[in-house]
Amino acid sequence: MAKGLWLVTTTVTNPAFAEYVEAFQPWVESVGGSVYAKDMEAETVEGKGGKLGVIIEFPSKQAAIDAFNSSEYQELSKLRWANSTDTNITIIDGGVTH
């Protein structure tokens, strides 16, 4: 089964974003996810995106969707919204399907 991935870009606007990161790490591990890559100076070359780019891996696309929709993450995301802008989260299948 292919992994599921969150592709995330955001612009951190407040040092309190660190509170979100601190709470996010144990939460994502508790739902079977892990941070696959992170870049504080990501380059968006087309479209709109922030300077922070993150790829988060989950056991499957459905697990990635369920994690995002969970009440725990929706509550946690309030910290992200309060301390960042221009956030994009895209959930994709980690396999090649063409």
C-alpha positions in Angstrom: 0.0 0.0 0.0 1.3 3.5 -0.9 2.0 5.9 1.9 0.0 9.1 2.3 1.7 12.5 2.4 0.9 16.0 3.6 2.6 18.6 1.5 2.7 21.7 3.6 3.9 25.3 3.0 3.4 28.1 5.4 4.9 31.4 6.4 5.7 31.6 10.1 4.7 35.0 11.5 5.3 34.6 15.2 7.9 32.9 17.3 5.0 31.2 19.2 4.7 28.9 16.2 7.3 26.9 18.1 4.4 25.9 20.5 2.6 24.3 17.5 5.8 22.4 16.4 6.3 21.2 20.0 2.8 19.8 20.2 2.7 18.6 16.6 5.6 16.1 16.9 4.1 13.8 19.5 0.6 14.1 18.0 1.8 13.1 14.5 3.7 10.1 15.9 0.6 9.0 17.9 -1.3 8.7 14.6 1.4 6.8 12.8 2.9 9.8 11.0 6.4 11.1 10.7 8.1 14.2 9.4 9.8 13.1 6.2 11.4 16.5 5.2 11.5 20.1 6.5 13.0 23.2 5.0 12.8 26.6 6.7 13.9 28.4 3.4 11.7 26.6 0.9 11.5 28.1 -2.6 8.1 28.3 -4.1 8.8 28.6 -7.8 5.2 28.6 -9.0 2.0 29.6 -7.2 1.8 30.8 -3.6 3.5 29.2 -0.7 5.4 30.1 2.5 9.1 29.8 3.4 8.5 26.7 5.6 8.0 23.5 3.6 7.2 20.2 5.2 6.4 16.7 4.0 4.7 14.5 6.5 4.4 10.8 5.8 1.5 8.5 7.0 0.8 4.8 6.5 -1.7 5.5 3.8 -3.6 8.4 2.1 -6.7 7.6 4.1 -4.6 7.7 7.3 -3.4 11.2 6.2 -6.9 12.3 5.6 -8.2 10.9 8.9 -5.3 12.6 10.7 -6.1 16.0 9.2 -9.8 15.7 9.9 -9.3 14.4 13.5 -10.6 16.6 16.3 -7.2 16.5 17.9 -5.5 18.0 14.8 -8.3 20.6 14.2 -7.7 21.8 17.8 -3.9 21.8 17.3 -4.2 23.7 14.0 -5.5 26.7 15.9 -1.9 27.3 17.1 -0.7 27.1 13.5 -3.4 29.5 12.3 -2.6 32.0 15.0 1.1 32.1 14.2 1.4 31.6 10.4 -0.1 32.8 7.1 -0.3 31.5 3.5 -0.7 27.9 4.7 -1.3 25.2 2.0 -1.8 21.6 2.9 -2.2 19.1 0.1 -2.8 15.4 0.8 -1.5 13.0 -1.8 -1.0 9.3 -2.4 2.7 8.6 -2.0 2.8 6.1 -4.9 3.0 6.7 -8.6 -0.4 6.0 -10.1 0.2 6.7 -13.8 
